[in-house]
Amino acid sequence: MGQWQRSDRMSVSRRRFLQYLAMLSIGGRTLWNSGDARAALVAAKDAAGGPAAWPAMTYRKLGRTGFDASRLVMGCGASLMFRRKDDLLDAAREAGINVFDVGYRGYYRSAERHLAPFLKKARDDIFLISKAPAEIEAEPDQVVTVDQAKQAAAIWSERLDQSLRDLEVDRVDAYYLMAAYNPSLIQSEEIHRAFEAAKQAGKVEHLGVSTHRNAEKVLLAAAGTGWYDLAMIAITPAGWYDWESKAVLEGSKPMKDLRPVLEKAKSSGIALVGMKAARYLSGLPVLGWWKKLDAFDEHYDEKLMAAPLSPFQRSYAFVLGHGLDVVNSDIGDAAQLQENVAATARSPSLFA
């Protein structure tokens, strides 16, 4: 046997071995998350061929950006904080994901720097988002002063420049006001001027906001300005997710009843990006909260409950079927990637 034939057989054997490991990993993860052997079997079979064999990604226009975005956004912040994961990023791209979200070093440590090598080969094919807070000392419904807004805008602008250096790019497609909670700041002319200056300098194309505190008021304030092209909101099938309690916001309406709020934002041209859709299900063992896998079941119909999906997949499929354009997930490994790709791809058939 020639050297080429031996190398070729070794390559095939290695690929099959890796596919087998993926089946075990993804099937095992799904079984652990759901306790549903049927869902685990479906996930393992889907994993066997790698990203190319997973369900086809679905796409949606991102509001007035006009970008045809994968309905699953690759969250890179938490995943890349401590090390590079180029293979995972490549797998996400192969699976059809074309929106990648990260954040500034003050919160996400080295994530932007660890994303930079991937961007050198993929930058022209993806929609790149980063974010940083424009920090102020103010209560959620306090009206900020001009001086407070100027200071916040200056901090946000400096962090945009740092993000560009860490990402080793000249521009990002969108930069968010991260963890926004004060509608007055969202409506500030100082923030808008800072964004317009960055846009004219070619540093950013679209202004966005992310919020998981006072979210409904922040979202409506952003919609009223006409300045914002994207809003990333923390929302679950049961309603708004509250960052402070790490649970569904007390007194929140369920997501189905929040549709008028979401549609008002969308009618202004804002693309809605979901986050924290399934976070509550994971619990918080540090505080003695364990997994609550059935927490959203009362909001699901029989068709969704009968689908071969884990509780986490159901939550992603549901929020995409009830007003969100895309959903962002911090994806840490191949099993989680496959799980979320499958949920995203199957959502349209579950919510026709």
Rosetta silent file (secondary structure, phi, psi, omega in degrees, C-alpha in Angstrom):
SEQUENCE: MGQWQRSDRMSVSRRRFLQYLAMLSIGGRTLWNSGDARAALVAAKDAAGGPAAWPAMTYRKLGRTGFDASRLVMGCGASLMFRRKDDLLDAAREAGINVFDVGYRGYYRSAERHLAPFLKKARDDIFLISKAPAEIEAEPDQVVTVDQAKQAAAIWSERLDQSLRDLEVDRVDAYYLMAAYNPSLIQSEEIHRAFEAAKQAGKVEHLGVSTHRNAEKVLLAAAGTGWYDLAMIAITPAGWYDWESKAVLEGSKPMKDLRPVLEKAKSSGIALVGMKAARYLSGLPVLGWWKKLDAFDEHYDEKLMAAPLSPFQRSYAFVLGHGLDVVNSDIGDAAQLQENVAATARSPSLFA
SCORE:     score description
SCORE:     0.000 S_00000001
   1 L     0.000  134.647 -179.033    0.000    0.000    0.000 S_00000001
   2 L   -74.726  164.388 -179.024    1.357    3.431   -0.920 S_00000001
   3 H   -61.402  -39.076 -179.080    1.961    6.254    1.530 S_00000001
   4 H   -63.086  -41.922 -178.618   -0.935    8.259    0.087 S_00000001
   5 H   -65.789  -41.325  178.303   -3.357    5.352    0.564 S_00000001
   6 H   -62.512  -43.357  179.988   -2.244    4.801    4.168 S_00000001
   7 H   -63.510  -39.545 -178.935   -2.624    8.526    4.936 S_00000001
   8 H   -65.249  -42.517  179.590   -6.023    8.602    3.290 S_00000001
   9 H   -67.261  -37.802  177.660   -7.269    5.638    5.333 S_00000001
  10 H   -63.816  -38.725  179.259   -5.899    7.152    8.508 S_00000001
  11 H   -64.956  -43.166  179.154   -7.708   10.401    7.721 S_00000001
  12 H   -63.500  -44.181 -179.406  -11.001    8.578    7.125 S_00000001
  13 H   -62.338  -41.748  179.534  -10.584    6.569   10.344 S_00000001
  14 H   -64.210  -41.933 -179.763   -9.841    9.709   12.331 S_00000001
  15 H   -62.810  -41.804  178.666  -12.878   11.460   10.856 S_00000001
  16 H   -65.594  -39.042  178.741  -15.130    8.528   11.762 S_00000001
  17 H   -62.612  -43.473  179.384  -13.681    8.429   15.266 S_00000001
  18 H   -65.630  -37.216  176.911  -14.370   12.157   15.713 S_00000001
  19 H   -64.105  -38.720  178.257  -17.917   11.697   14.401 S_00000001
  20 H   -63.770  -43.943  177.367  -18.439    8.885   16.917 S_00000001
  21 H   -61.187  -39.992  179.101  -17.196   11.103   19.725 S_00000001
  22 H   -63.089  -41.085  178.028  -19.553   13.844   18.560 S_00000001
  23 H   -59.938  -46.583  179.916  -22.487   11.419   18.620 S_00000001
  24 H   -62.968  -44.618 -176.908  -21.657   10.375   22.181 S_00000001
  25 H   -65.033  -49.524 -174.849  -21.115   13.947   23.338 S_00000001
  26 H   -73.005  -42.463  176.839  -24.204   15.462   21.764 S_00000001
  27 H   -62.348  -42.815  179.355  -26.506   12.542   22.489 S_00000001
  28 H   -64.600  -40.168  179.591  -25.282   12.415   26.080 S_00000001
  29 H   -63.540  -44.172 -178.672  -25.709   16.144   26.560 S_00000001
  30 H   -64.851  -40.498  178.169  -29.256   16.046   25.227 S_00000001
  31 H   -63.371  -41.498  179.300  -30.157   13.091   27.449 S_00000001
  32 H   -64.524  -42.263 -176.855  -28.704   14.890   30.491 S_00000001
  33 H   -72.176  -32.209 -169.954  -30.526   18.126   29.698 S_00000001
  34 H  -115.192  -24.500 -172.450  -33.873   16.578   28.878 S_00000001
  35 L    67.290   15.976 -175.924  -34.082   13.069   30.297 S_00000001
  36 L  -110.269  105.571 -177.655  -35.647   12.236   26.914 S_00000001
  37 H   -64.105  -33.379  179.559  -34.034    9.255   25.223 S_00000001
  38 H   -65.256  -44.996  177.740  -35.860    9.969   21.971 S_00000001
  39 H   -62.998  -38.582  179.813  -34.481   13.499   21.785 S_00000001
  40 H   -64.409  -39.572  179.377  -31.016   12.185   22.623 S_00000001
  41 H   -65.754  -43.520  177.998  -31.190    9.646   19.790 S_00000001
  42 H   -61.055  -44.211 -179.496  -32.264   12.283   17.273 S_00000001
  43 H   -63.477  -42.649 -179.657  -29.450   14.585   18.407 S_00000001
  44 H   -63.847  -40.923  179.242  -26.849   11.815   18.178 S_00000001
  45 H   -66.672  -39.684  178.018  -27.948   10.875   14.662 S_00000001
  46 H   -63.361  -33.670 -176.911  -27.857   14.509   13.593 S_00000001
  47 H   -73.138  -22.146 -169.186  -24.347   14.828   14.980 S_00000001
  48 L   -57.232  -37.269 -177.285  -22.968   11.873   13.064 S_00000001
  49 L   -92.116    0.748 -177.148  -22.259   13.758    9.861 S_00000001
  50 L    78.598 -178.134 -175.614  -20.924   16.919   11.467 S_00000001
  51 H   -51.582  -35.494 -177.674  -22.222   20.438   10.711 S_00000001
  52 H   -63.999  -24.341 -177.923  -22.733   19.687    7.022 S_00000001
  53 H   -99.775   -1.224  179.538  -25.320   17.028    7.926 S_00000001
  54 L   -73.665  164.935  177.775  -27.196   19.047   10.555 S_00000001
  55 L   -55.306  145.980 -176.412  -30.602   20.583    9.769 S_00000001
  56 L   -66.257  134.180  177.506  -30.353   23.497    7.350 S_00000001
  57 L   -64.131  146.096  174.179  -30.014   26.894    8.976 S_00000001
  58 L  -106.763  159.787 -171.310  -32.869   29.346    8.487 S_00000001
  59 E  -133.748  157.995 -179.378  -32.415   33.067    7.850 S_00000001
  60 E  -151.342  139.786  175.352  -34.192   36.375    8.492 S_00000001
  61 E   -64.196  132.197  179.731  -33.561   39.980    7.447 S_00000001
  62 L   -84.445   76.583  177.369  -32.134   41.934   10.380 S_00000001
  63 H    51.442 -140.096 -176.658  -34.558   44.844   10.334 S_00000001
  64 H   -79.904    0.375  172.044  -33.387   47.818    8.352 S_00000001
  65 H   -64.953  -29.561 -179.180  -29.793   46.556    8.283 S_00000001
  66 L    79.403   -1.479 -177.634  -30.934   44.449    5.325 S_00000001
  67 L   -77.025  133.817  178.970  -28.546   41.650    6.304 S_00000001
  68 E   -85.153   93.626 -167.370  -29.841   38.125    5.693 S_00000001
  69 E   -96.309  143.466  169.053  -28.934   36.712    9.109 S_00000001
  70 E   -61.619  140.714 -176.611  -28.832   33.189   10.439 S_00000001
  71 L   -74.955   -9.461  169.806  -31.566   32.880   13.032 S_00000001
  72 E  -107.704  124.626  177.756  -28.977   31.535   15.464 S_00000001
  73 E   -98.052  132.346  179.406  -26.331   34.042   16.541 S_00000001
  74 E   -81.266  105.364  176.107  -22.992   32.639   17.696 S_00000001
  75 E   -79.219  119.607 -173.737  -22.364   34.133   21.125 S_00000001
  76 L  -108.884   -8.400 -172.942  -18.595   34.287   21.579 S_00000001
  77 L   -61.203  -65.076 -179.032  -18.194   36.350   24.732 S_00000001
  78 L   -65.954  -36.066 -176.329  -18.339   33.748   27.495 S_00000001
  79 L   -64.695  -36.883 -173.094  -17.041   30.994   25.212 S_00000001
  80 L  -105.295   12.592 -176.260  -13.834   32.775   24.234 S_00000001
  81 L   -57.108  -39.884 -169.990  -13.028   34.559   27.491 S_00000001
  82 L  -113.337  -16.350  179.340  -10.102   32.316   28.362 S_00000001
  83 L  -161.528  162.292  176.004   -8.956   30.585   25.174 S_00000001
  84 L   -73.105  150.057  174.761   -9.349   30.333   21.419 S_00000001
  85 L  -139.837   61.129 -174.700  -11.836   27.864   19.944 S_00000001
  86 H   -60.166  -38.309 -179.941  -11.149   28.117   16.235 S_00000001
  87 H   -62.868  -39.493  179.010  -12.559   24.646   15.477 S_00000001
  88 H   -67.263  -41.832  177.859  -15.848   25.566   17.134 S_00000001
  89 H   -63.604  -40.997  177.805  -16.046   28.854   15.232 S_00000001
  90 H   -63.951  -40.097  179.126  -15.330   27.040   11.970 S_00000001
  91 H   -64.692  -39.482  177.596  -18.038   24.485   12.751 S_00000001
  92 H   -62.337  -43.576  179.058  -20.537   27.279   13.427 S_00000001
  93 H   -64.330  -41.431  178.842  -19.711   28.887   10.118 S_00000001
  94 H   -64.583  -30.456  179.266  -20.009   25.531    8.328 S_00000001
  95 L   -78.205   -2.345  176.033  -23.417   25.053    9.950 S_00000001
  96 L   102.195    3.730  177.895  -24.585   28.292    8.309 S_00000001
  97 L   -74.594  128.302 -179.320  -24.182   30.770   11.162 S_00000001
  98 L  -128.845   14.343  174.220  -23.194   34.161    9.793 S_00000001
  99 E  -124.570  122.310 -177.972  -23.737   36.450   12.808 S_00000001
 100 E  -122.553  128.984 -174.014  -21.060   36.469   15.516 S_00000001
 101 E  -119.478  134.117 -179.909  -21.473   38.421   18.761 S_00000001
 102 L  -141.401 -166.803 -179.541  -18.744   39.269   21.258 S_00000001
 103 L  -160.896  170.092 -169.033  -18.039   42.017   23.803 S_00000001
 104 L   -69.058  159.533 -172.730  -15.460   44.351   25.295 S_00000001
 105 H   -66.096  -24.609 -178.708  -12.547   43.213   27.452 S_00000001
 106 H   -63.078  -21.996  177.243  -13.834   44.833   30.629 S_00000001
 107 H  -116.984  -43.371 -174.273  -16.451   42.088   30.907 S_00000001
 108 H   -98.125   14.291  174.664  -15.477   39.367   28.438 S_00000001
 109 L    52.959 -114.857 -172.819  -11.729   39.476   29.135 S_00000001
 110 L   -95.939   14.097 -173.441   -9.829   38.087   26.123 S_00000001
 111 H   -58.075  -45.367 -178.611  -12.836   37.101   24.003 S_00000001
 112 H   -64.554  -40.731  178.936  -12.291   39.722   21.309 S_00000001
 113 H   -66.752  -33.541  178.558   -8.603   38.900   21.008 S_00000001
 114 H   -76.234  -19.719  175.962   -9.422   35.190   20.767 S_00000001
 115 H   -82.393  -24.018 -172.744  -11.935   35.893   18.004 S_00000001
 116 H   -54.248  -44.551 -179.614   -9.447   37.922   15.956 S_00000001
 117 H   -61.367  -38.048  176.858   -7.700   34.984   14.191 S_00000001
 118 H   -62.912  -38.660 -177.596  -11.050   33.626   12.976 S_00000001
 119 H   -65.796  -26.231 -179.332  -11.993   37.060   11.627 S_00000001
 120 H   -62.139  -27.729  179.418   -8.927   37.156    9.409 S_00000001
 121 H  -106.083  -17.480 -172.288  -10.498   34.448    7.217 S_00000001
 122 H  -116.174   -5.667 -169.184  -14.207   35.036    7.826 S_00000001
 123 H   -55.237  -40.331 -174.947  -14.683   38.797    8.236 S_00000001
 124 H   -73.000  -13.438 -174.327  -16.121   39.465    4.774 S_00000001
 125 H  -104.587   -3.053 -172.301  -18.748   36.717    5.140 S_00000001
 126 L  -127.657  162.910  172.961  -20.228   37.517    8.532 S_00000001
 127 E   -99.762  115.074 -172.787  -22.124   40.178   10.453 S_00000001
 128 E  -103.381  126.080 -179.450  -19.887   41.130   13.381 S_00000001
 129 E  -121.691  135.690  166.561  -21.334   42.561   16.600 S_00000001
 130 E  -134.487  179.204 -171.571  -19.565   43.760   19.719 S_00000001
 131 E  -162.953  157.227  174.746  -20.725   45.772   22.688 S_00000001
 132 E  -160.053  150.514  178.114  -19.801   47.769   25.763 S_00000001
 133 L   -76.962  150.120  168.895  -21.743   49.656   28.414 S_00000001
 134 L  -104.231   91.049 -165.078  -22.013   53.424   28.515 S_00000001
 135 L   -77.253  137.172  173.967  -21.803   53.583   32.273 S_00000001
 136 L  -140.569  160.553  171.873  -23.600   56.110   34.425 S_00000001
 137 L  -103.019   93.899 -177.515  -24.600   56.327   38.084 S_00000001
 138 L  -155.041  151.821  174.901  -28.339   56.671   37.773 S_00000001
 139 L   -74.538  159.512 -175.069  -31.505   54.883   38.730 S_00000001
 140 L   -53.441  -38.982 -176.171  -33.375   53.070   35.933 S_00000001
 141 L  -108.648   15.504  176.301  -35.998   55.793   35.443 S_00000001
 142 L   -76.819  141.611  175.580  -33.879   58.793   36.391 S_00000001
 143 L   -82.851  119.928 -176.990  -33.417   61.490   33.746 S_00000001
 144 L   -78.521  152.634  177.786  -29.683   61.812   33.138 S_00000001
 145 L   -81.982  166.844  176.738  -28.019   65.186   32.836 S_00000001
 146 H   -61.380  -41.272 -179.949  -26.181   66.379   29.732 S_00000001
 147 H   -64.178  -41.067  176.936  -22.872   66.031   31.563 S_00000001
 148 H   -61.397  -42.820 -178.970  -23.692   62.450   32.579 S_00000001
 149 H   -66.700  -39.432  177.935  -24.601   61.612   29.002 S_00000001
 150 H   -61.993  -44.241 -179.533  -21.419   63.199   27.645 S_00000001
 151 H   -64.734  -44.036  179.419  -19.293   61.183   30.047 S_00000001
 152 H   -62.803  -41.898  179.849  -21.132   57.961   29.235 S_00000001
 153 H   -64.202  -38.321  179.481  -20.790   58.590   25.483 S_00000001
 154 H   -66.027  -41.659  178.048  -17.058   59.218   25.838 S_00000001
 155 H   -62.635  -46.548 -179.820  -16.558   55.965   27.751 S_00000001
 156 H   -60.622  -41.919  179.926  -18.573   54.017   25.184 S_00000001
 157 H   -64.991  -41.541  177.997  -16.581   55.533   22.303 S_00000001
 158 H   -62.233  -38.484 -179.462  -13.260   54.652   23.954 S_00000001
 159 H   -71.102  -32.409  172.947  -14.416   51.079   24.411 S_00000001
 160 H   -61.073  -46.424  178.939  -15.404   50.838   20.755 S_00000001
 161 H   -60.888  -39.912  178.345  -11.873   51.847   19.782 S_00000001
 162 H   -65.965  -39.240  178.029  -10.434   49.250   22.167 S_00000001
 163 H   -61.339  -42.609  179.064  -12.708   46.578   20.723 S_00000001
 164 H   -62.006  -39.426  178.370  -11.513   47.349   17.206 S_00000001
 165 H   -66.524  -43.542 -178.263   -7.906   47.004   18.344 S_00000001
 166 H   -68.516  -36.379  178.592   -8.567   43.708   20.125 S_00000001
 167 H   -78.002  -15.285 -177.989  -10.537   42.300   17.195 S_00000001
 168 L    59.297   44.481  177.239   -7.853   43.542   14.784 S_00000001
 169 L  -131.041  162.515  177.889  -10.464   44.979   12.436 S_00000001
 170 L   -85.403  -24.047 -175.945  -11.223   48.454   11.121 S_00000001
 171 L  -154.528  159.397  167.706  -14.949   48.249   11.786 S_00000001
 172 E  -116.513  155.623  179.703  -17.753   46.208   13.275 S_00000001
 173 E   -73.896  -34.396  176.567  -21.154   45.894   11.660 S_00000001
 174 E  -146.853  145.744  175.116  -22.934   46.806   14.891 S_00000001
 175 E  -130.241  127.115 -176.352  -21.903   48.022   18.318 S_00000001
 176 E   -95.814  149.308  158.739  -24.355   47.824   21.206 S_00000001
 177 E   -77.625  106.602 -170.392  -24.921   49.931   24.276 S_00000001
 178 L   -83.034  141.622  175.535  -24.494   46.916   26.544 S_00000001
 179 L    54.538   38.996 -179.136  -26.631   46.177   29.618 S_00000001
 180 L   -70.264  141.799  179.631  -28.650   49.346   29.093 S_00000001
 181 L  -141.699   -7.726 -175.250  -31.313   50.045   31.706 S_00000001
 182 L  -111.437  106.730 -178.576  -31.921   53.814   31.619 S_00000001
 183 H   -57.348  -33.773 -179.571  -34.311   54.993   28.866 S_00000001
 184 H   -61.251  -40.981  178.518  -33.165   58.591   29.280 S_00000001
 185 H   -67.978  -38.926  178.230  -29.598   57.660   28.299 S_00000001
 186 H   -57.544  -35.819 -177.653  -30.884   55.617   25.353 S_00000001
 187 L   -89.773    4.113 -174.171  -32.634   58.758   24.102 S_00000001
 188 L   -71.153  133.512  174.665  -29.633   61.014   24.721 S_00000001
 189 H   -63.328  -29.872 -179.603  -28.391   63.168   21.861 S_00000001
 190 H   -64.481  -42.451  176.997  -24.885   62.720   23.251 S_00000001
 191 H   -63.927  -43.384 -179.100  -25.014   58.967   22.670 S_00000001
 192 H   -63.921  -41.119  179.051  -26.398   59.492   19.184 S_00000001
 193 H   -64.643  -38.432  178.052  -23.688   61.984   18.309 S_00000001
 194 H   -62.879  -41.590  177.441  -20.998   59.584   19.537 S_00000001
 195 H   -64.873  -45.857 -178.319  -22.400   56.862   17.300 S_00000001
 196 H   -61.149  -37.616  177.713  -22.673   59.166   14.276 S_00000001
 197 H   -64.580  -41.972  178.913  -19.046   60.235   14.727 S_00000001
 198 H   -66.763  -37.782  179.312  -17.942   56.592   14.850 S_00000001
 199 H   -66.433  -44.384  179.136  -20.021   55.773   11.785 S_00000001
 200 H   -63.698  -28.381  177.479  -18.587   58.655    9.790 S_00000001
 201 L   -81.661   -1.713  178.448  -15.104   57.448   10.742 S_00000001
 202 L    79.707   16.948 -176.694  -15.958   54.023    9.288 S_00000001
 203 L   -86.448  -27.025 -175.336  -15.753   52.231   12.642 S_00000001
 204 E  -155.031  149.942 -179.226  -19.337   50.954   12.833 S_00000001
 205 E  -104.570  -37.698 -172.568  -22.386   50.775   10.603 S_00000001
 206 E  -130.004  142.242  177.972  -25.307   50.105   12.967 S_00000001
 207 E   -96.432  134.622  178.447  -26.236   51.152   16.485 S_00000001
 208 E  -134.342  172.822  177.982  -27.702   48.590   18.834 S_00000001
 209 E  -140.622  141.601  171.530  -28.730   48.144   22.442 S_00000001
 210 E  -121.376  141.377 -174.253  -28.713   45.138   24.750 S_00000001
 211 E  -151.814  136.610  171.732  -30.855   45.039   27.869 S_00000001
 212 L  -139.209   25.246  176.011  -31.878   42.634   30.611 S_00000001
 213 L  -149.521  126.985 -176.036  -33.027   45.175   33.186 S_00000001
 214 L    59.259   34.001 -166.374  -35.962   47.571   32.721 S_00000001
 215 H   -63.120  -41.172 -176.695  -36.024   45.982   29.271 S_00000001
 216 H   -63.193  -43.667  179.597  -39.509   46.916   28.111 S_00000001
 217 H   -68.051  -38.102  177.862  -38.999   50.627   28.760 S_00000001
 218 H   -64.068  -44.659 -178.794  -35.535   50.549   27.211 S_00000001
 219 H   -62.525  -44.986 -179.537  -36.813   48.804   24.100 S_00000001
 220 H   -68.110  -34.950  176.234  -39.692   51.243   23.608 S_00000001
 221 H   -64.196  -43.587  178.640  -37.382   54.215   24.198 S_00000001
 222 H   -62.153  -42.419  179.703  -34.980   52.912   21.555 S_00000001
 223 H   -62.390  -36.214 -177.400  -37.845   52.388   19.109 S_00000001
 224 H   -70.052  -22.135 -178.000  -39.051   55.945   19.664 S_00000001
 225 H   -79.905  -31.115 -173.535  -35.740   57.517   18.664 S_00000001
 226 L    77.238    8.192 -176.051  -35.415   55.953   15.217 S_00000001
 227 L   -94.775  -25.505 -168.542  -31.652   55.638   15.835 S_00000001
 228 L   -97.070  135.018 -179.632  -31.317   51.975   16.758 S_00000001
 229 L  -100.844  -22.357  179.788  -31.133   49.149   14.228 S_00000001
 230 E  -139.894  148.390  173.149  -30.868   46.208   16.641 S_00000001
 231 E  -138.787  123.002  175.962  -31.992   45.411   20.156 S_00000001
 232 E  -100.120  117.304 -171.884  -30.848   42.338   22.067 S_00000001
 233 E  -119.277  142.337  177.942  -33.416   41.595   24.756 S_00000001
 234 E   -88.136  107.175 -174.775  -33.444   39.052   27.573 S_00000001
 235 E  -145.588  145.508 -178.929  -36.721   37.216   27.121 S_00000001
 236 E  -125.687  170.611  174.419  -38.063   33.729   27.782 S_00000001
 237 L   -56.978  -27.778 -178.488  -41.291   31.904   26.888 S_00000001
 238 L   -88.652   -5.573  179.627  -42.563   32.951   30.335 S_00000001
 239 E   131.336 -163.737 -177.226  -41.688   36.634   29.878 S_00000001
 240 E   -62.775  138.096  172.894  -38.833   39.042   30.538 S_00000001
 241 E   -88.962  134.232 -177.045  -35.674   37.605   32.085 S_00000001
 242 E  -105.725  118.362 -176.984  -34.418   39.630   35.044 S_00000001
 243 L   -62.881  -36.473 -175.019  -30.640   39.924   35.390 S_00000001
 244 L   -70.874  -41.547 -178.933  -30.765   40.783   39.087 S_00000001
 245 L   -90.966  -12.020 -176.511  -32.875   37.817   40.210 S_00000001
 246 L    58.057   36.831 -177.400  -31.540   35.474   37.488 S_00000001
 247 E  -148.011 -179.143  173.485  -35.142   34.421   36.935 S_00000001
 248 E   -67.320  134.847 -177.269  -38.233   35.474   35.043 S_00000001
 249 L   -56.847  128.329 -179.777  -39.072   39.048   36.011 S_00000001
 250 L   -59.889  128.535  179.373  -41.648   39.081   38.768 S_00000001
 251 L    84.412    0.229 -179.438  -45.009   40.177   37.397 S_00000001
 252 L   -67.030  143.663  168.669  -43.941   39.876   33.743 S_00000001
 253 L   -70.284  151.549  173.507  -46.509   38.968   31.156 S_00000001
 254 L   -65.486  161.713 -173.409  -45.701   35.758   29.248 S_00000001
 255 H   -58.253  -37.938  179.778  -44.011   36.246   25.911 S_00000001
 256 H   -55.893  -35.990 -177.783  -47.207   35.642   23.925 S_00000001
 257 H   -85.990   -5.798  176.429  -48.746   38.677   25.642 S_00000001
 258 H   -93.751    1.386 -177.670  -45.660   40.818   25.006 S_00000001
 259 H   -55.475  -40.005  178.421  -46.065   40.617   21.234 S_00000001
 260 H   -59.034  -37.350  177.595  -47.528   44.166   20.925 S_00000001
 261 H   -65.866  -46.142 -178.945  -44.355   45.574   22.553 S_00000001
 262 H   -63.972  -41.573 -178.298  -42.119   43.501   20.302 S_00000001
 263 H   -68.562  -32.141  177.079  -44.078   44.410   17.183 S_00000001
 264 H   -64.240  -41.704  178.013  -43.913   48.114   18.026 S_00000001
 265 H   -65.763  -43.230 -178.788  -40.128   47.897   18.150 S_00000001
 266 H   -65.849  -35.056 -179.938  -39.983   45.909   14.924 S_00000001
 267 H   -67.303  -18.720  176.855  -42.273   48.367   13.158 S_00000001
 268 L   -84.419   -3.703  179.809  -39.687   51.076   13.884 S_00000001
 269 L   102.319   -0.175 -179.020  -37.095   49.078   11.920 S_00000001
 270 L   -79.364  132.557  170.809  -35.355   47.446   14.888 S_00000001
 271 E   -85.244  134.641 -177.722  -34.261   43.827   14.535 S_00000001
 272 E  -100.216  122.682  179.800  -34.952   41.849   17.702 S_00000001
 273 E  -112.715  122.590  179.703  -32.209   39.572   18.986 S_00000001
 274 E   -85.585  151.305  169.976  -33.083   37.275   21.868 S_00000001
 275 E  -147.135  162.128  178.879  -30.798   36.303   24.709 S_00000001
 276 L    60.845   24.658 -176.575  -31.169   34.365   27.979 S_00000001
 277 L   -61.663  -32.900 -176.671  -34.020   32.391   26.404 S_00000001
 278 L  -121.246    4.712 -173.414  -33.102   29.227   28.309 S_00000001
 279 H   -57.716  -40.796 -177.214  -30.820   30.499   31.073 S_00000001
 280 H   -60.651  -31.931 -178.713  -33.428   30.091   33.808 S_00000001
 281 H   -63.622  -28.518 -176.488  -33.772   26.380   33.026 S_00000001
 282 H   -74.225  -17.398 -176.147  -30.164   25.776   33.990 S_00000001
 283 L    71.263 -173.687  178.471  -30.678   26.975   37.534 S_00000001
 284 E  -144.408   82.645 -174.569  -27.901   28.495   39.602 S_00000001
 285 H   -54.389  -30.380  179.984  -26.316   25.795   41.790 S_00000001
 286 H   -58.050  -33.597  179.653  -24.083   28.344   43.519 S_00000001
 287 H   -99.978    9.083  179.018  -27.219   29.796   45.093 S_00000001
 288 L    83.509   13.075  176.707  -28.854   26.424   45.583 S_00000001
 289 E   -96.993  122.417 -178.670  -31.106   26.682   42.531 S_00000001
 290 L  -101.529  175.291 -175.696  -31.105   23.492   40.518 S_00000001
 291 L   -53.721  139.585 -179.727  -32.302   22.816   37.010 S_00000001
 292 L  -124.235   65.890 -168.184  -35.902   23.761   36.354 S_00000001
 293 L   -66.535  -19.527 -179.535  -36.399   21.913   33.086 S_00000001
 294 L  -102.161   11.812 -171.594  -40.200   22.118   33.136 S_00000001
 295 L   -60.136  -30.619 -176.239  -40.369   25.828   34.041 S_00000001
 296 L  -104.946    1.642 -171.248  -41.758   26.898   30.662 S_00000001
 297 H   -59.219  -32.896 -178.307  -43.864   23.841   29.809 S_00000001
 298 H   -65.031  -15.276 -178.764  -47.169   25.541   30.641 S_00000001
 299 H   -94.650   -1.198 -175.499  -46.538   27.970   27.777 S_00000001
 300 L  -102.731  147.352  175.246  -46.104   25.250   25.145 S_00000001
 301 L   -87.926  176.778 -176.103  -48.721   23.577   23.009 S_00000001
 302 H   -63.072  -36.447 -178.344  -48.999   19.823   22.399 S_00000001
 303 H   -62.602  -44.545 -179.953  -47.099   19.996   19.120 S_00000001
 304 H   -68.950  -40.232 -179.333  -44.047   21.577   20.713 S_00000001
 305 H   -66.058  -29.045 -178.543  -44.141   19.263   23.720 S_00000001
 306 H   -84.114  -14.181 -178.144  -44.289   16.216   21.420 S_00000001
 307 L   -68.502  146.816 -179.183  -41.328   17.334   19.296 S_00000001
 308 L   -77.113   66.673 -177.362  -38.036   15.473   19.904 S_00000001
 309 L  -126.672  150.379  173.190  -36.401   18.489   21.531 S_00000001
 310 L   -76.734  165.826  176.349  -34.764   19.095   24.885 S_00000001
 311 H   -56.331  -35.981  179.017  -36.245   21.763   27.196 S_00000001
 312 H   -66.744  -41.841  178.433  -33.470   24.119   26.097 S_00000001
 313 H   -64.819  -38.388  179.502  -34.272   23.546   22.434 S_00000001
 314 H   -61.067  -40.322 -177.844  -37.964   24.136   23.052 S_00000001
 315 H   -65.773  -40.647  177.934  -37.264   27.527   24.577 S_00000001
 316 H   -65.786  -45.329  179.551  -35.163   28.623   21.596 S_00000001
 317 H   -60.589  -39.638 -177.126  -37.714   27.329   19.103 S_00000001
 318 H   -66.283  -50.366 -175.933  -40.523   29.087   20.992 S_00000001
 319 H   -64.427  -32.126  176.458  -38.980   32.562   21.220 S_00000001
 320 H   -69.506  -27.138  179.397  -38.119   32.449   17.509 S_00000001
 321 L   -88.315    0.396 -174.987  -41.730   31.591   16.780 S_00000001
 322 L  -133.322   40.903  167.849  -43.138   34.421   18.888 S_00000001
 323 L   122.156  -16.561 -179.727  -41.606   37.663   17.725 S_00000001
 324 L   -87.686  146.590  175.552  -37.822   37.441   17.663 S_00000001
 325 L   -79.465  -45.915 -179.861  -35.839   37.734   14.463 S_00000001
 326 E  -143.944  166.500  177.706  -32.825   35.805   15.736 S_00000001
 327 E  -130.701  135.301 -179.199  -31.603   34.361   19.032 S_00000001
 328 E   -97.603  132.301  175.575  -28.150   34.707   20.540 S_00000001
 329 E  -131.917  131.175  171.454  -26.642   31.831   22.491 S_00000001
 330 E   -71.879  106.646 -172.699  -23.280   31.696   24.261 S_00000001
 331 L  -104.420  119.896 -173.171  -22.071   28.471   22.670 S_00000001
 332 L  -102.525  -19.357 -177.042  -19.228   26.709   24.428 S_00000001
 333 L  -154.651  174.601 -175.840  -18.855   23.371   22.656 S_00000001
 334 H   -65.023  -34.429 -179.960  -19.931   21.281   19.666 S_00000001
 335 H   -63.921  -44.870  179.279  -22.769   19.628   21.564 S_00000001
 336 H   -67.542  -37.624  177.061  -24.346   22.954   22.451 S_00000001
 337 H   -59.554  -50.713 -179.003  -23.808   24.217   18.910 S_00000001
 338 H   -62.114  -42.029 -179.150  -25.603   21.237   17.388 S_00000001
 339 H   -58.959  -43.520 -177.263  -28.403   21.439   19.937 S_00000001
 340 H   -76.093  -35.474  174.963  -29.075   25.094   19.132 S_00000001
 341 H   -60.001  -45.633 -179.477  -28.747   24.678   15.369 S_00000001
 342 H   -62.127  -43.174 -179.596  -31.370   21.917   15.497 S_00000001
 343 H   -63.182  -43.419 -179.351  -33.756   24.016   17.601 S_00000001
 344 H   -63.302  -45.828 -176.047  -33.373   27.007   15.283 S_00000001
 345 H   -66.878  -32.542 -175.478  -33.868   24.983   12.136 S_00000001
 346 H   -88.391  -12.440 -177.552  -36.967   23.217   13.438 S_00000001
 347 H   -55.666  -45.632 -177.386  -38.714   26.285   14.833 S_00000001
 348 H   -59.132  -35.558 -178.350  -40.499   27.254   11.577 S_00000001
 349 H   -74.010  -20.766 -179.224  -42.153   23.831   11.261 S_00000001
 350 H   -89.537  -21.229 -178.787  -43.402   24.022   14.855 S_00000001
 351 L  -132.425   69.392 -177.548  -44.854   27.526   14.539 S_00000001
 352 L   -67.811    0.000    0.000  -46.247   27.775   11.026 S_00000001
